[in-house]
Amino acid sequence: MELAEELLKLRRDLDRITARLDHQVDAIAHVGARLDAIAVQQAPETAARAHAGDARRASAEERTLREESRLGATSLAIASNLDGSAQVRINGGTPFYLQAKPAALLRIIAASGGRTADDGLVGWRSYAEVSVALAKYTGRTATARNVTHTTYKLRKALRDAGQNWFFVQTDQRGNVRFALREAAAGLTADEKVRW
């Protein structure tokens, strides 16, 4: 076998392995999202059993984060890496790393446009719209389920980085957005960001 043929075969093998790995990571994220949903549903029971001071403190922190997300982020800067991942900074805070798929999702749901919400924040996008845009970014087919999993990954990455994960908003009609003030949305494009 010639070297070029062998390299092509190896590349195809690598692509197949990557696709299987992506599927497994999505499946894990789906289970994580279900666990989070169950935890939210059980929160009243858990809170009732928790120590009263801890419950008040946790709910006060959550109320603060939710209020901040209702008002929206005032700035979002995304600096892309060659592999599609990105360094992100929200509201001028500490930069943090996002993997390629969550970074692509963030770019899509924080962009100006979408269905107007009349609250001064960027508009809502349906999971179907986002899946088409996500496929363009990643070069791979994306479904509404992929959007759900990637939304979970983005929220988890924000939480792990000490950021407000409530900025990633979804509604009951299958829409998603990043709570960014519309006036700041033009600043989300890739740019030479100096941290």
C-alpha positions as CSV (number, residue, x, y, z in Angstrom):
1,M,0.0,0.0,0.0
2,E,1.3,3.4,-0.9
3,L,1.9,6.0,1.8
4,A,-0.8,8.4,0.6
5,E,-3.4,5.5,0.6
6,E,-2.3,4.5,4.1
7,L,-2.6,8.1,5.4
8,L,-6.1,8.4,3.9
9,K,-7.1,5.1,5.5
10,L,-5.8,6.2,8.9
11,R,-7.6,9.5,8.5
12,R,-10.9,7.7,7.8
13,D,-10.3,5.5,10.8
14,L,-9.6,8.5,13.0
15,D,-12.8,10.2,11.8
16,R,-14.9,7.1,12.6
17,I,-13.3,6.9,16.1
18,T,-13.9,10.6,16.7
19,A,-17.6,10.3,15.6
20,R,-18.1,7.4,18.0
21,L,-16.4,9.3,20.8
22,D,-18.5,12.4,20.1
23,H,-21.6,10.2,20.3
24,Q,-20.5,8.7,23.6
25,V,-19.7,12.2,25.1
26,D,-23.1,13.4,23.9
27,A,-24.8,10.4,25.6
28,I,-22.9,11.1,28.8
29,A,-24.0,14.8,28.6
30,H,-27.6,13.7,28.1
31,V,-27.5,11.6,31.2
32,G,-25.9,14.5,33.1
33,A,-28.7,16.8,31.8
34,R,-31.3,14.4,33.0
35,L,-29.7,14.1,36.4
36,D,-29.7,17.9,36.6
37,A,-33.4,18.1,35.7
38,I,-34.2,15.5,38.3
39,A,-32.2,17.4,40.9
40,V,-34.1,20.6,40.1
41,Q,-37.4,18.8,40.4
42,Q,-36.4,17.4,43.8
43,A,-34.9,20.7,45.0
44,P,-37.8,21.6,47.3
45,E,-37.6,18.3,49.1
46,T,-33.9,18.5,49.4
47,A,-34.0,22.1,50.6
48,A,-36.6,21.1,53.2
49,R,-34.2,18.5,54.6
50,A,-31.1,20.6,54.3
51,H,-29.8,22.8,57.1
52,A,-31.9,26.0,57.1
53,G,-28.8,28.3,56.9
54,D,-27.3,26.4,54.0
55,A,-30.5,26.4,52.1
56,R,-31.0,30.2,52.6
57,R,-27.4,30.9,51.5
58,A,-27.7,28.6,48.4
59,S,-31.0,30.1,47.4
60,A,-29.7,33.7,47.9
61,E,-26.8,32.9,45.6
62,E,-29.1,31.4,43.0
63,R,-31.4,34.4,43.2
64,T,-28.5,36.7,42.6
65,L,-27.3,34.7,39.6
66,R,-30.8,34.5,38.2
67,E,-31.3,38.2,38.6
68,E,-28.0,38.9,36.9
69,S,-29.0,36.6,34.0
70,R,-32.4,38.4,33.7
71,L,-30.5,41.7,33.2
72,G,-28.1,40.0,30.8
73,A,-24.3,40.1,30.4
74,T,-22.9,43.5,29.5
75,S,-20.0,42.1,27.5
76,L,-18.8,38.9,25.9
77,A,-15.4,38.4,24.2
78,I,-14.4,35.2,22.4
79,A,-10.9,34.5,21.2
80,S,-10.8,31.4,19.0
81,N,-8.0,28.9,19.0
82,L,-7.0,27.0,15.8
83,D,-8.8,23.8,16.9
84,G,-12.1,25.6,17.3
85,S,-11.9,25.9,21.1
86,A,-11.9,29.4,22.6
87,Q,-10.9,31.7,25.4
88,V,-14.0,33.5,26.7
89,R,-14.4,36.5,28.9
90,I,-17.8,37.5,30.3
91,N,-18.4,41.0,31.8
92,G,-14.7,41.6,31.8
93,G,-14.1,38.8,34.2
94,T,-11.4,36.1,34.2
95,P,-10.9,34.4,30.9
96,F,-11.8,30.7,30.7
97,Y,-11.4,27.9,28.2
98,L,-14.3,26.4,26.2
99,Q,-14.0,23.2,24.0
100,A,-14.9,23.6,20.3
101,K,-18.6,22.6,20.4
102,P,-19.6,24.6,23.4
103,A,-17.6,27.6,22.0
104,A,-19.4,27.3,18.7
105,L,-22.8,27.1,20.5
106,L,-21.9,30.2,22.5
107,R,-21.1,32.1,19.3
108,I,-24.4,31.1,17.8
109,I,-26.7,31.8,20.7
110,A,-25.0,35.1,21.7
111,A,-25.1,36.6,18.2
112,S,-27.4,39.5,17.4
113,G,-30.7,38.5,15.8
114,G,-33.1,35.7,16.5
115,R,-36.7,36.1,17.7
116,T,-37.0,39.4,19.5
117,A,-37.7,39.0,23.2
118,D,-38.5,42.7,24.0
119,D,-36.2,42.6,27.0
120,G,-33.1,44.2,25.6
121,L,-31.3,40.8,25.2
122,V,-30.4,38.9,22.1
123,G,-33.2,37.0,20.5
124,W,-34.2,33.4,20.9
125,R,-33.2,30.7,18.4
126,S,-34.9,27.4,17.9
127,Y,-33.0,24.2,18.4
128,A,-33.5,23.5,14.7
129,E,-31.9,26.8,13.7
130,V,-29.1,26.2,16.2
131,S,-28.5,22.6,14.9
132,V,-28.0,23.9,11.3
133,A,-25.6,26.7,12.5
134,L,-23.8,24.2,14.7
135,A,-23.3,21.8,11.8
136,K,-21.8,24.7,9.8
137,Y,-19.3,25.5,12.6
138,T,-18.3,21.9,13.3
139,G,-18.6,20.4,9.9
140,R,-20.7,17.6,11.3
141,T,-24.4,16.8,11.3
142,A,-26.1,18.2,14.3
143,T,-29.6,17.4,15.7
144,A,-31.8,19.1,18.3
145,R,-30.5,16.4,20.7
146,N,-26.9,17.5,19.9
147,V,-28.0,21.1,20.8
148,T,-29.5,19.9,24.1
149,H,-26.2,18.0,25.0
150,T,-24.0,20.9,23.9
151,T,-26.2,23.3,25.9
152,Y,-25.6,21.1,28.9
153,K,-21.8,21.1,28.2
154,L,-21.8,24.9,27.9
155,R,-23.7,25.4,31.2
156,K,-21.4,22.9,32.9
157,A,-18.3,24.7,31.5
158,L,-19.6,28.0,32.8
159,R,-20.3,26.6,36.2
160,D,-16.9,24.9,36.4
161,A,-15.2,28.2,35.5
162,G,-17.1,30.1,38.2
163,Q,-19.3,31.9,35.7
164,N,-23.0,32.4,35.7
165,W,-24.5,29.4,34.0
166,F,-28.0,30.9,34.1
167,F,-26.8,33.2,31.2
168,V,-27.6,30.1,29.0
169,Q,-31.3,30.3,28.8
170,T,-33.9,27.9,27.3
171,D,-37.6,28.0,27.2
172,Q,-40.5,25.5,27.0
173,R,-40.9,26.0,23.3
174,G,-37.4,24.6,22.4
175,N,-35.6,27.9,22.1
176,V,-32.2,28.9,23.4
177,R,-30.1,32.0,23.8
178,F,-27.2,33.5,25.8
179,A,-28.5,36.4,28.0
180,L,-26.4,39.1,26.4
181,R,-27.6,42.7,26.1
182,E,-28.4,43.4,22.5
183,A,-26.2,46.5,22.5
184,A,-23.2,44.3,23.3
185,A,-24.0,41.5,20.8
186,G,-21.9,43.0,18.0
187,L,-18.8,42.5,20.2
188,T,-19.0,38.7,20.3
189,A,-17.3,38.1,16.9
190,D,-13.8,36.6,16.9
191,E,-11.4,39.4,17.4
192,K,-7.8,39.9,18.6
193,V,-8.6,40.1,22.3
194,R,-5.9,41.2,24.6
195,W,-6.4,39.8,28.0
